[in-house]
Amino acid sequence: MRTPSSAPISCTAGDRMGLTAAQSPGLLDRLDLLLLRLAKRTRPRFDGNSAFYDVFFGERDLEKYVRDVRNRWRFALVDRVLQRRFPDRQPDVLDVGCGLGVARRFLSAQGTYVGVDMSAATVELARRLHPQARTDFRLGSLPHLPLPSASVDAAICLEVLEHVGDDRKALRELRRVLRPGGFLIVSVPQTFYWGAYRELIGHFRHYTPESLRDLLQKERFELVEGLPQFHRVWRTYYYAYATALAGEALARWITGRDVTLYDTRTYERVARGLLRILDAPRKPSRGSTFVVAQRPEET
């Protein structure tokens, strides 16, 4: 059953906390919803099963995701975090909701990389695309991960918790698979939450920095670092990206050729310039929903 955007949705205790994010929508929040409706007009609606996610990735999408400046910045930042937190050894890393395993391309850590995704088609494709040693892709999802307890040093969980019905159980499971002293790198959206997001993109909630911090604390994680997010930059990029995609479609219709934004010199020049700006040294962010948390050492 579809959930109208104006109607309340049923939610867990974790959901109720997350739904406090951005109490009233602004003009840009409304524009976000409009663009998402347009982008998803031919896509299936979320119905709670993995088939919804099977159409997200194809083999031709790998290079697109690798070249996208958002992924290049985000995974390079994750790699720097891992280097800081594990200066003397190579950590075993879990990537939850790994998709095509794009993160594997950016991580310099030589420990074991385990990618978990709930789409069987995506997992099978990721295995073919990343045949290197010490790399393993497994079918699974939160809150039931196909890993033994205390088996990884770090877990990457980017834009995943909002897709899980019970986020407290999800964090409990992440804590289970982390070794004592292990680190969780997690990001969640903090834009205004529309009820329509549940059927459009499978989001159960969005968060505020405070609600994410409280959630982590309730599941016995220690918040150790807030990472930069650059909301205005990425929102502007998203609007420009949507416009460019429309231009791509028009160019393909006119020329009959497969025109791709990411193959252009203009995109690469813009991406490099943007990365130089975003990678400048900055103080830890206090109002972030992109954070590093730690499972405390146990005696």
N, C-alpha and C positions, 0 to 999 in steps of 0.2 A: 504494500500500500504506500502511495506517495505521501510525503509530508509537505503540506502547503507552507510557503515561506512565512506566512503570517501566523501560523499555528504553533503552539508549544509542542515540544517533543518530549517523550519519556526519557529519563536519564538517570544514571547512577549517582551516588554521592559525589564521585569525581566529576561527573558531568555538570552537576549543579554548581560546583565551584568554578569550573572552567567557563560556564556561560555568563559569568559576571564580567567578562572581558568586554571593553568598549561598549558601554551601556546604550548609547544612542548612535545611530549611523549618521555619517556625514555624506557629502556629495560624492566623494571618491569611493566610499563604501558601496553606494548605490551603483556607481559606474563599474566597480569590480563585479558586482552581481550580474549586471547587464552583459558585460563582456564574457563572463563565464557561461551564462545561458546561451549566448551565441556560439561559443566554442563547443559546447556540449550538445547542440541541438540534434546531432545525428548519432550521438553516443548512447549506449545503454545506461539506464538509471541504476543507482546502487540498490541492491536487494539483499546485502549481507553475505553473499558468497564470493568465492574467489574468481568466478567467471567475470565479474565486473572489472577485475584488474588484468585479465588476460589480453585485452586489446591495447594496453598502455604502451607496450614496447614491441618493436620488431628489429630485425638484424640491421636494417638501414638506419635505425635510430642511434646506434652506439656512437658513431662519430659525432653526431649532432649533440648528444649529451656530453661527450668529452670536450667538444669545442665551446659549448655554451659558457659564457663568462661567469654566470652564476655558479655553475658546478666547479669551474676551475678555481674560483675564489674560495668557495666553501670547503672543498676537499683539501686544498692546499692549507687552509687554516686548520682543519682537523689534523693534517699531517704534522704541522708545527706543534699543535697541542700534544700529540703523542710523543714527539721528540723531546718536548720539555718534561713531560711526566715520566718518561722512561729513558733517561739519558744514558744509562749504562747497560741496557739490554733491549732485545727485540721483543715487543709484546705480541701475544696472540690476540687477534682482533676479531670481534663479531660485528657484522654489519646487518642490522635488522631492517627489513624492507629494502633489500639491496638492489632490486630491479635488475638491470643488466650488469651490475657489478662495476659501475663507473668508478666508484671510490678506489677500487683495486689499482687503477691506472695511476692514482695520485699518491698512494701511500708508500713511503720509503721503507717502512718497517718490514723486516724480513722474517718475522714470525709467521705463524699460521693465520691465514685469512679465511674466515667462514662467513659466507653470505647466505642469509635466510630470506625467502620470499614466499608469499602464499599462493602465487600463480605458478602452476606446474609448467606452463608453456615458457614463462620467463626464466625459471630455474634451468630448464633444459637448454635454452638458448645461451644463458650465461655460462653454462658449463662448456659449450662449444667455443664461445668467444674468449674464454680465459682458461686455457689448458695448462698454465704454468704450475710448477710444483708448489706445494704448501698452500694451495687454493682449493676451497671446497664450497660448493653451493648445495644447499639443502632446502627441501620443501618444508614450510612451517610458518607459524605466525604467533604473535602474542595473543593470549598469555600462556602459550604452550610451545616452548622452543625445543627443537630436537638436539639438545646438547646436555651433557652431564653437568651436575652441580660443580661450581667453582672450577670451570674449565677454560675461562678466557681472562685476559688481563684488562681488556678494554672493550666496551660496547659502543657502537655508533648507532644512534636512533634518531634519524633526521626526518622530521615531518611524518611521524608514524603514530605517535600516541593519540593524536586527534582522530585517527581511523579506528581506534580500539574502543569497544563498548565500555569496558571497565578498565580505566587507566591505572587504577591502584593495583589491580591484579597484574597488569602488564609490568609495572615497575617492580612488583614483588618477584616476578619471574626473571627480570633482568638482574635483580640483586642475587637471585639464586645462582645464575650461571657465572657471575663475576667472582673472581678470586678475592679474598679479603685484601683490602687496599686497592682494588681495581677501580677503574674510572669509567664513568658513563658520560658520553658526549651526546646531548639531546637538544633538539630544536623543535619548537611547536609554533604555530601561527598565533599572533595576538591582534589580528584585525577583527573588525566587527563580525560576529557570527550570525549569519542568516540561516534560518531553519532549512531553506532550500539547499544549503550546502550538503546536507545529509544525502539527498538523492542525487545531487549533481556530481559530487566528488567524494562521497563517503566520509565526510567529517561529522563526528558526533559533537564536537565542541571546539572552541578556541580558548586561549588562555591569556592571563595577565602575568607579568613577572611575579607578582605576589602569589597568585594561585598556583603557579608552577613550583615556586619555592616551597609553599606549604605542602603540596603534593609529595615532593621529594622528601621533605622532612618526615612526613607521616610514614613513609616507607623506609625510613632509616638510612637515607642518603645524606651526605654532607655536601652542601653547595660550596664549591671551592673557587669557581671562576665564572664570570659573566663575559661572553664573547660579543663582539660588535655585530650589529645586524643591518644597519643602513636602510631602514624601512623606506625612506623617501627616495633613495637612489634606486632601489629595486622596484618600487612602485612605478617610477618614471620609466625604468627599463621595460617593465611589463607592458606598459601602454605603447611604447615604441616598438616592442617586439610584436604585439598584436597587429599594429599598423603594418609592420614589415611583412608579416605572414599574409596579410591581405594583398600586399604588393606582389609577393611570391605567386599567389594563386592567379592574379591577373596576368603576370608575366608568363606563367605556364600556359594559360589560356590563349594568349596572343602568339607566343613563339612555338608552342607545342613541345618545348624542351623542359627537362627537369631542372628548374632553377631553384637553388638552395641558398638561403641567406648566409649560412655559415661558411660557404666556400668563397665569399667575396673578400677582397682586400680591405674594403671599407669596414666590414665587421671586425676583422682581425685588428685593424688599427685602433678602432674604438675600444675593443676588448683589452688590448695591452695598455692603453692609456688609463682606462678605468681601474685595471688591476694595480697600476702604480699608485693611484690615489688611495684605493681601499687598503693596500698593504702597508701604508705608512704606519709607524709605531703609534699606538694609542693606549690610553689607560683602560683597565678593565671596566666593562659596562655594568652599571648597577640595575638598569631597567631593561634587562634583556630576557628573552625567552629562548636564547641559544646559550646553553650553559654547560659547564663541566661539573659533574658531581662525583662523589667518591663513596664506595662501600667501605666503611671504616674497618681497620684492622681488628680482628677478634682475638681475645685472649683465651 
